[in-house]
């Protein structure tokens, strides 16, 4: 099985690329979904977060208040690092379990793990290939403001909390630029899929 990582900063178009890869037959593992699952109600992950950040990060029903936690960690790099030190190992452990299961069932398949902080966490080292998605910074800012209903200052804070595009690109075996609409990124994605399929 070919194992590829897919990463890029917030609001650059990773979801579109994943949708195309899924259409083409790749098995997609979404780290965002896993990161919610590993801190769900009654999980060890949630208990660790409450131990470190206090009960204020919980909703009345006992679920994690992601908005409140986000306000804390995006404003404080040390607290963001603390949160990542709790969540990343749990996410990587679950990703590895899913990859093993897919590998047994589809030994000749392609699995793509989509994770925004794959390079920062070191998780990218497990993969045969690394696809980095990026776009024009001003377009990224507009997309994030529109998608999440954020002010420009809030959106910039979230973007600045992640590794810059140019640094991420240095780790890539494949690059996809989503700046110019959807047609060209689709073509780039299909080309990468063909390369992965032929194990180049």
Secondary structure as the mmCIF struct_conf table of DSSP 4:
data_model
#
loop_
_struct_conf.conf_type_id
_struct_conf.id
_struct_conf.beg_label_comp_id
_struct_conf.beg_label_asym_id
_struct_conf.beg_label_seq_id
_struct_conf.end_label_comp_id
_struct_conf.end_label_asym_id
_struct_conf.end_label_seq_id
STRN STRN1 UNK A 2 UNK A 7
TURN_TY1_P TURN_TY1_P1 UNK A 10 UNK A 11
BEND BEND1 UNK A 12 UNK A 13
HELX_RH_AL_P HELX_RH_AL_P1 UNK A 14 UNK A 23
TURN_TY1_P TURN_TY1_P2 UNK A 24 UNK A 25
HELX_LH_PP_P HELX_LH_PP_P1 UNK A 26 UNK A 26
STRN STRN2 UNK A 27 UNK A 30
HELX_RH_AL_P HELX_RH_AL_P2 UNK A 31 UNK A 37
TURN_TY1_P TURN_TY1_P3 UNK A 38 UNK A 39
BEND BEND2 UNK A 40 UNK A 40
TURN_TY1_P TURN_TY1_P4 UNK A 41 UNK A 42
HELX_RH_AL_P HELX_RH_AL_P3 UNK A 44 UNK A 53
HELX_RH_3T_P HELX_RH_3T_P1 UNK A 55 UNK A 57
STRN STRN3 UNK A 58 UNK A 58
TURN_TY1_P TURN_TY1_P5 UNK A 60 UNK A 61
BEND BEND3 UNK A 62 UNK A 62
STRN STRN4 UNK A 64 UNK A 64
HELX_RH_AL_P HELX_RH_AL_P4 UNK A 66 UNK A 74
TURN_TY1_P TURN_TY1_P6 UNK A 75 UNK A 75
HELX_RH_AL_P HELX_RH_AL_P5 UNK A 77 UNK A 105
TURN_TY1_P TURN_TY1_P7 UNK A 107 UNK A 108
STRN STRN5 UNK A 110 UNK A 114
TURN_TY1_P TURN_TY1_P8 UNK A 116 UNK A 117
HELX_RH_AL_P HELX_RH_AL_P6 UNK A 118 UNK A 121
TURN_TY1_P TURN_TY1_P9 UNK A 122 UNK A 122
HELX_RH_3T_P HELX_RH_3T_P2 UNK A 123 UNK A 126
BEND BEND4 UNK A 128 UNK A 128
STRN STRN6 UNK A 129 UNK A 134
HELX_RH_AL_P HELX_RH_AL_P7 UNK A 137 UNK A 148
TURN_TY1_P TURN_TY1_P10 UNK A 149 UNK A 149
HELX_RH_AL_P HELX_RH_AL_P8 UNK A 152 UNK A 160
TURN_TY1_P TURN_TY1_P11 UNK A 161 UNK A 161
BEND BEND5 UNK A 162 UNK A 162
HELX_RH_AL_P HELX_RH_AL_P9 UNK A 165 UNK A 169
TURN_TY1_P TURN_TY1_P12 UNK A 170 UNK A 171
BEND BEND6 UNK A 173 UNK A 173
STRN STRN7 UNK A 174 UNK A 177
TURN_TY1_P TURN_TY1_P13 UNK A 179 UNK A 180
BEND BEND7 UNK A 182 UNK A 182
HELX_RH_AL_P HELX_RH_AL_P10 UNK A 183 UNK A 197
TURN_TY1_P TURN_TY1_P14 UNK A 198 UNK A 199
#
